[in-house]
Amino acid sequence: MSPSFPSADELQPFTSAGRWSEGEIEDLESWDRGHLWKPFTQMAAYVEGRPLVISEGRGNWLRDIHGRAFLDGVSSLWVNIHGHCHPTISRSVREQLDALDHATLLGPTNVAATRLGKRLVDIAPGAGRLSRVFYSDSGSTAVEIALKMAYQFHAQSRDADLRGRDVFVALSNAYHGDTLGSVSLGGIDLFHSVYGPLLFEVRRAPAPDPYHRAFGGDVAEHEQQCLEALEELFIDCEGRLAALVVEPLVQGAAGMIRHSAHYLRRAAELCRRFGGLLIVDEVATGFGRSGRMFACDEAGVVPDLMCLAKGITGGVLPLAATLASEQVYEGFLGRYDEFRTFFHGHSYTGNPLACAAALGSLDVFEQEGVLEALQPRLQQLREALEGIGQLPHVGDVRRLGVMTGIELVRDRRTGEAWSPSLQVGARVAEAAMEHGVLIRPLGNVVVLMPPLSISQGELSLLCGAVHAAIEQVCSQLD
Ligand SMILES: Cc1ncc(COP(=O)(O)O)c(C=O)c1O
C-alpha cells in the first residue's frame, strides 16, 4: 500500500518545505537527544535513534521538520478532538490573548473561566446535578483533586454515618495519572509498583476483562462475578467506604479494556448503597471520544465527582476540571474559622487562555454538529476493524466510539501473548509511519484514537495502514 498523503493543495497553508535548513535540523535533533527527557520513554534506546521533530499541525495531520506529513492516528495522545489549529479555537484563544493572558482565580474570577464553568455544568451528565467546577491543568490533577475532595468531605462531614470514611476502592488495571494520589489508584504494575512505599492504600476490585476472560467462560457471567467481588469488598470496608473510582466503560491505558454499561450502572448503585461517593474519571473518554459527549451518558450514570482533562480544550492547551455535586460542595461550607475550606489550588488554575480554547472547542461541537457527523465514521471504523480482526495475529479488537485497542498475540487460538521484549506494538507503530500514519501502542495493543474530525478518506488510510503494518510485522516474526 502506498502512502496517500493529502495533496499539495490540501496542505497548502501548512507547507514548511525549505523552512528548516540542514544546520537547524541538526541543532534541533541534537538538542532533543542531548537535553530532553521524554515521558514514558527508555532514553537509552531513544537517543540512539533519530527524533521525529514535529513543527506543524493542520486538520488531522502533523508535519515534521523534514516536510513529511503524518495522519495523527492517536490524536496527539488522546487530546485532539477537532483537528489541529481549528480556526474557531485559534480565534477564541487569539481574542482572549488580546484581552487577558492570565489572572489568578484565587480571589478574583475571570470571564472565560466563568463562562466555561456554566457550559460544563450544562453539558455534564445529570442536567446540572454536577453543579460545581474546580479547575486544574492535567488529568492527574483532576483526579488528585477529586480524591482530596472525597477525603476531606468525609473527614469533616456533619453526618455521623459519613464522617471519617477513608477507604478508596479502584479497579485492577486502572490508570488515573502520574501524581502520587492518582498513582495510588493505579493498578498497572509496570507503571506503579516501584512507587509502592510512597502510596496510600487503595482496595482493589477486579475489573471486567472480557478478552482475557474469554478463554474461561461467558462475558456476562464474568461481569457478574466482578460485581460480586466489588460488593464483597464494600462489605469488607465496614462503613468506611469513601469512594469508588472508575474509568467509565473503557480502561484506556490498560489497553482499551471494555466493560458494559450494565456493569457501570450496577457498580454505581452498589457504591451508593454502601454510602460511598462515585468518582468517574472521564479524562480519556470525555468530549465525544466514546461516541457520546461523556461515557457516563451511555450508562445513564451521574457521578458525585467527575474528572475532565485531555479533550476539554480540543487538545490545544492544558486544562482540567473536577466537577462536583452540590452535596459534595456544601460539605465544604462554613465559617472561615471552622476550616472547612478546600485548601488546594495551582498557579494557573482557571487560566483564561485554556478556558477560551475550551469554549472554542464547545462552539465547534455545537456549530459543526460533531457528534452527529461522527456516527457514519464510527460505522466505517466498525467495518474496517472487522477485517483487522480476521488477521492471524489479532487476538481481540475492542472499541468504544473512536477508542480502539487491537491486541496482537502470538497464537490467536490460545491467546498466547508475544514476549514484551519483542515490542510488537512498537514495531507496528514504526511500520505504520511508513504508510503515513502516526500511532502509539500500549505494549502489544495497537491503539487507534483518531480525532473526531477524521474524514472518510483519512479513516480508510488509518485502518489500511494499521492493517498492512500488522501483517508486515507479524509475518516477519512468525
Ligand atoms: C483515564 C485517565 N485518567 C487520567 C489520566 C492522566 O491525565 P494526564 O496525562 O493529563 O495527567 C489519563 C491519561 O492518559 C487517563 O487516561
The ligand as an SDF file (V2000), in Angstrom:
LIG
                    3D

 16 16  0  0  0  0  0  0  0  0999 V2000
   -8.3370    7.8220   32.4550 C   0  0  0  0  0  0  0  0  0  0  0  0
   -7.1500    8.7340   32.6390 C   0  0  0  0  0  0  0  0  0  0  0  0
   -7.0630    9.4690   33.7540 N   0  0  0  0  0  0  0  0  0  0  0  0
   -6.0440   10.3100   33.9770 C   0  0  0  0  0  0  0  0  0  0  0  0
   -5.0350   10.4400   33.0540 C   0  0  0  0  0  0  0  0  0  0  0  0
   -3.8930   11.3770   33.3150 C   0  0  0  0  0  0  0  0  0  0  0  0
   -4.0070   12.5040   32.5130 O   0  0  0  0  0  0  0  0  0  0  0  0
   -2.7490   13.4700   32.3110 P   0  0  0  0  0  0  0  0  0  0  0  0
   -1.7780   12.7240   31.4510 O   0  0  0  0  0  0  0  0  0  0  0  0
   -3.3270   14.6820   31.6290 O   0  0  0  0  0  0  0  0  0  0  0  0
   -2.2030   13.7840   33.6610 O   0  0  0  0  0  0  0  0  0  0  0  0
   -5.0950    9.6900   31.8610 C   0  0  0  0  0  0  0  0  0  0  0  0
   -4.0360    9.7980   30.8600 C   0  0  0  0  0  0  0  0  0  0  0  0
   -3.9170    9.0300   29.9420 O   0  0  0  0  0  0  0  0  0  0  0  0
   -6.1730    8.8180   31.6530 C   0  0  0  0  0  0  0  0  0  0  0  0
   -6.2720    8.0570   30.5500 O   0  0  0  0  0  0  0  0  0  0  0  0
  1  2  1  0
  2  3  1  0
  2 15  2  0
  3  4  2  0
  4  5  1  0
  5  6  1  0
  5 12  2  0
  6  7  1  0
  7  8  1  0
  8  9  2  0
  8 10  1  0
  8 11  1  0
 12 13  1  0
 12 15  1  0
 13 14  2  0
 15 16  1  0
M  END
$$$$
